[in-house]
């Protein structure tokens, strides 16, 4: 009878230990699922951030290209304006020379 009681106590203790281990396993599995979900969400956020960065980089390159084109266009306009001003000055000088000749006549 004592041996039976001893075995029952041991079985009860082992059953409690088994329940504790099963509970710990359940908690670990829930934590793992949460971690996996968080990892997936973080990975998705990272991919979205990378896509936004790529879009912004593309827009920046387009703006830089447009700015470069506008800068070149401004330089060309400035050169054309300088040529026009030189032509106007040359025509004024030529006109002044012709007026002098007319007055001499």
C-alpha positions in Angstrom: 0.0 0.0 0.0 2.9 2.4 0.8 4.5 1.6 -2.6 1.2 2.3 -4.3 0.9 5.7 -2.5 4.5 6.5 -3.4 3.9 5.7 -7.1 0.7 7.8 -7.1 2.6 10.7 -5.6 5.3 10.4 -8.1 2.8 10.1 -10.9 1.0 13.2 -9.6 4.3 15.1 -9.5 5.3 13.9 -13.0 1.8 14.9 -14.3 2.3 18.4 -12.7 5.7 18.7 -14.3 4.3 17.6 -17.6 1.6 20.2 -17.4 4.2 22.9 -16.6 6.3 21.9 -19.5 3.3 21.8 -21.8 2.3 25.3 -20.6 5.9 26.6 -21.2 5.8 25.0 -24.6 2.5 26.8 -25.4 3.9 30.1 -24.2 7.0 29.6 -26.3 5.0 28.8 -29.4 2.8 31.9 -28.9 6.0 34.0 -28.5 7.4 32.4 -31.6 4.2 33.2 -33.6 4.3 36.8 -32.4 7.9 37.1 -33.3 7.3 35.6 -36.7 4.4 38.0 -37.3 6.4 41.0 -36.1 9.3 39.9 -38.4 7.0 39.6 -41.3 5.5 43.0 -40.6 9.0 44.6 -40.2 10.1 42.9 -43.4 7.1 44.3 -45.2 7.7 47.8 -43.8 11.4 47.5 -44.9 10.3 46.5 -48.5 7.9 49.4 -48.6 10.6 51.8 -47.4 13.0 50.5 -50.0 10.3 51.1 -52.7 9.7 54.6 -51.4 13.4 55.3 -51.5 13.7 54.0 -55.0 10.8 56.2 -56.1 12.3 59.3 -54.4 15.7 58.5 -55.9 14.1 58.3 -59.4 12.3 61.6 -58.9 15.5 63.2 -57.7 17.4 62.0 -60.8 14.6 63.4 -63.0 14.7 66.7 -61.2 18.5 66.8 -61.4 18.3 66.1 -65.1 15.6 68.8 -65.6 17.7 71.2 -63.6 20.8 70.4 -65.7 18.8 70.9 -68.8 17.4 74.2 -67.5 20.9 75.3 -66.5 22.2 74.5 -70.0 19.2 76.3 -71.5 19.9 79.4 -69.3 23.5 79.3 -70.4 22.5 79.2 -74.1 20.0 82.0 -73.5 22.7 84.1 -71.9 25.1 83.4 -74.8 22.4 84.3 -77.3 21.6 87.5 -75.3 25.3 88.4 -75.3 25.6 87.8 -79.1 22.5 90.0 -79.6 24.0 92.8 -77.5 27.2 92.6 -79.4 25.3 92.8 -82.7 23.3 95.8 -81.4 26.5 97.6 -80.4 28.1 96.8 -83.8 25.0 98.1 -85.5 25.0 101.3 -83.4 28.7 101.8 -84.2 27.9 101.3 -87.9 25.0 103.7 -87.6 27.1 106.3 -85.9 29.7 105.9 -88.6 27.1 106.3 -91.3 25.7 109.4 -89.6 29.1 110.9 -89.5 29.5 110.3 -93.2 26.1 111.9 -93.9 27.0 114.9 -92.0 30.3 115.2 -93.8 28.4 115.2 -97.1 
